[in-house]
Amino acid sequence: MRIFLTGATGFIGSAVLRRLVAGGHTVTALVRSAQQAADIWDTAVTPVIGDLEQPQRFAAHIADADGLIHAGSPGHYSLSLVDDVFVSTVLMVLAGSGKPFVTTSGVWLYGDGRDLREDQRYAPPTLVCWRPALAERVRRAVGVRGIVIAPGIVHDRGRGMHTLIAAQRVDRRGSALRTIGSGDQHWTCVDRRDLADLYVRAFESAPAGSTFIGAAGDNPTVREITVALSHKLGFGGRTVTETDQAAITRLGHLGEAMLLDQRASGGHARAALDWTPVGPTLLEDIASAGVMLERPATVTA
């Protein structure tokens, strides 16, 4: 199939691109610059230079494709506005075609939960309070096979949201890591390559109106993550806790989201799409990989 893909050079989208090519699909990949276009590595991929903020400029490419996977992000504060314009354009271009449109949301939209499921009520923190309405627009679109993927905390080879903790060094020598809040909260996680497989399976066969939580059943506590990072950085597992309010004061709305206590199994995706996550857990990833101390460009949860 011919698939239009956004975010093709991003953390999630680049993994989706590789999975699509491995599956025999041809891809039109939206990139931001000529340099990114030059970096495209496979003849099955045709780069198109464009910006998510101006989707009308590449609407013809969307119309020519057999469907679209939206894994891109502008990477700045106007994400909600940009996504609204982009989704509106896609739904208009694909209206009545029956083509698949897979978009990205995040598990944070469900709030706290010990067994998060796709059919429960939304309870998003402020940071992603706009996501439920947009997800519902895609799910309920008429004449389009709208599908929503809600990833957990995505990780791969030392990269992911957990690296924010690795940067929180405390005490005079900087020889301990600070948890986010008490550290008792769980994060529901997924390996990036497993998540990419979920996107492609959903594109190929999921029915219209589907939502899939992208979680591998790996639900460590933030304290466990912080201790593992402390060992990896040579701090001997030393950590320092803080109050939840201190975390919110320090990190703002992002802190509120990262304090959510979430556990999920990804059971719906396993049953409906025969999705079988095989990648390492987050703690295994931390133990085996280096830690890239960079703030992720995209909030994916």
N, C-alpha and C positions, 0 to 999 in steps of 0.2 A: 504494500500500500504506500501511497504518497502522503507523508505526514508533515504538517507545519508544526515546528517546535520553537517555543520561546525559551529563553534562558539556557541556550545550548552550550554556553561557555561557563555557566554558573555551577555551584556546588551540586545541586540536585540535577539540573538539566543536562550537564555534561555526562552524568552517569546514565540518564535516560537516553541520550543520543547514542552512546555505545551499545546499549541494550537493543535499541531499535535497529541499528545497522547489523548487529549480530543476528537479529531475527529476520533479516532479509528485506527490511523496509527501506525505501528511499525517503530522504528527509530534506525539507527546506528549512534551514536553520536561521532564525533571526539573530543577528549579531549587531553590536553597536558601532563597530569601526572596521576600516579596511584591514587593520592589523589582525583583528580577530577573524576576519574572513580568510586572510592568508594562512591562518593557523589551522583551518579545517583540514582534517587528516584523512578523509576517505572520499572516493569518487562517488559514493552513494549519497553524499551530503552536498547540497547546494546552498551556499550562504546568501543571505539577503541582508543588506545593511539597513537598519532602521531603529526606531525608538518606540518603546511601548506607549509613550505619551502621544504618538501620532499614528495610530493604527490604520487610519484611512490611507496612508501612503503605501501600505503593503497589503491592502484588503484584497487585491486581485490574486495575490499568491495564496491567501487563505481560501478564497473561493475555488481555486484550481486544485487544492489538496483534497484528499479523501477524508480528512479530519484534522483536528488540532489538539496538541498537548501544550498547556500553558504552565510552564515551570519557571517563568521569568519573574523578575522583580526590578523596579527602578532603583532599589537600594537606598531610598531616602524617605523623608517624612511624608511625602505625598502618595505613599503606596495605595492608600484606600481610594483616592481620587483617580489615580492612574488605572488601577484595576477596574474601577467602575466604568471608565470610558472604554477600556480595552474589551471587557466582557460585553458591553453594549454593542460594540462594533462587531464582534465575532457573532453574537446571536443574530444580529441583523443580516450579516453576510451569509450565514449558514441556514437562515430561516427556511423551513420547509424541505431541507435537503435530507434530513434524517442522518446526517453525518455525525460522528462522535466528536465531542468537545470535552476533554478532560482538563479540569482546572485544579489548582492547588489551594487548599485552605490550611488547616492545622488543628492538632488535637487540643490546643488550648481553648478552642471555642466551646468545649464541653465542660469546662471548669473542673472542680475536684471530683474524683470518683475512684472507687476501688476496682471497678469492673466496667470500664467505659465501653459503651456500645453506640452504634450509629443512630439508633432510633430514640435516644434519650434527648431531653430538652437541652437547648443551648444555654450555657451560663458563662460567657466569655469575660475575661478581665478587660479592663479599659483599653489596653494596648491593641487588642484585636476585636473590639466590640462591633466593628463594621463587617466582620467576616460572615456571620450567619445570614444576613440579608443577601449578600452576594452569592453565597453557596446555594441558597434557595432559588435564586433567579436561574442559576445554571441547571439545577435539578429539575425545575418545573418548566423549563423552556419547551415550547411547542414546536415540533418539527425538527428538533435537534436531539441527539442522544447525549444529553448532559450528564456528566459524571464528576464527582468531587472526591479528591484524595485529601485526607487529613493526616499528614505525617506527624509522628512523634518527634522526639529529639534525634536528629539525624547525625550520624557519625561515620567516619571512615579514615583510618590511618592517621590518627592524630588531629583530625579536623572535626569541627562541630561546635555547637553551642556550649559544650562543657568547657571549652578553652577559656571562657570568661572566668571560670573559677581558677584556672591555672595562673591567671594574671593577678589574682587577689592575694598578694604576699603581704604578710603582716609581721609585726614585732620589729624591734630595732635592727635586727640582722636580715630581715626578710626571709626567715627560715621556717615559716609555717604558712599554711594556706587558710583563708577564711571561708567558711561555708556561706551559703546564701540562706540566711535565717538560721534556724536551729539545725537544719540538715536532715530532719526527720521525714521530709516530703519525698515522695517517689517521683521519678521521671520515667515515662514510658518511652522506650528507645527503639531505633531501627538502624541497621546498617544501610549505608547509601546504595549499595548495589542491590540489596534485597528490595529496597524501596523502588528503584528503577524498574525492577522486574514487575512490581505491582502496577506501576503506571502503564506498562505495555500490555499486561494481561487485561487491565481494565479497558484500555483503548480497543483491544481486539474483540472482547466478548461481553463486557458488562452491559446490562440493560439500562435503558434511559432512567434517570432519576436515582441512580445508585450513589451511595457514599461509602467509602472504605477508609477506616482508620488504619494508617500505615504504622503498625506497631508489631514488633516481633515477639512480644511476650517477655521482654527483658525490662524489668522495672526496678532498677537499683535506687537506693536512697541517695540524696545529695551528699549526705555524710560519707557514704561508701565511695562515691565518685571523688569527693575531695581528698579522702585518705589515699585512694589509689593514685591520684595526681601528685599528692605530696611525696609518696614513695618514688614515683617516676622522676620527680624533679630533685631528688636527693635530700628531701627534708625529713626522711624517716617516718613518714606518716603523721607528722605533727599538724594539727589543725586548731583553729580558733573559731568558736561559734559566735553568733550575734542574734539579736532579737529579730523577729519578723519586721517590726517597725523600722529597725535600723537598716534592714535590707531595702525596704521601700524608700526610705530617705536617701539612701546611697544610690540606688538604681532606678528610682522612679517607677513608671508603669511597667518597665521590663522586670523590675524586682517583684512586683505584684504577680506577674505571670509566672516567674520562675519559682515562686513559692507554692504554686498549685501542687496538690498531692494527687498524682494521676497514675493509674495502673490500667493496662489494656493488654489483650491477648492477640488482637488481630484476627479473631476467630471468624468473623464474617468474610473477610477476604480469603482466608484459608478454605472455607467451605464453598464459597461462590465461585472462586477463580482458581482453585487448586494451587493457591500461593503457598509456598513452603520456604520461609526464611532459613538461610543456611549460613549467613555471615556471623562473625564474632559478636559477642555481647559488647556493650560499651566498656565494661571493666576489662575484658580480654583485649579490646582494642587499645586501651590505655597502656596495658602491660606490655604489649608487643610493638607498639608504634612510638614514634617521637611525638612530642606535644608542640603543635604549631600555635604559638602565642599570638594569635590574631583574632580580632573581633570579626565574627562571621558577617558577611555583607547583607545577609538576609535572615530575618526571623522566620523560621519555618514551622514552629510548633503552634 
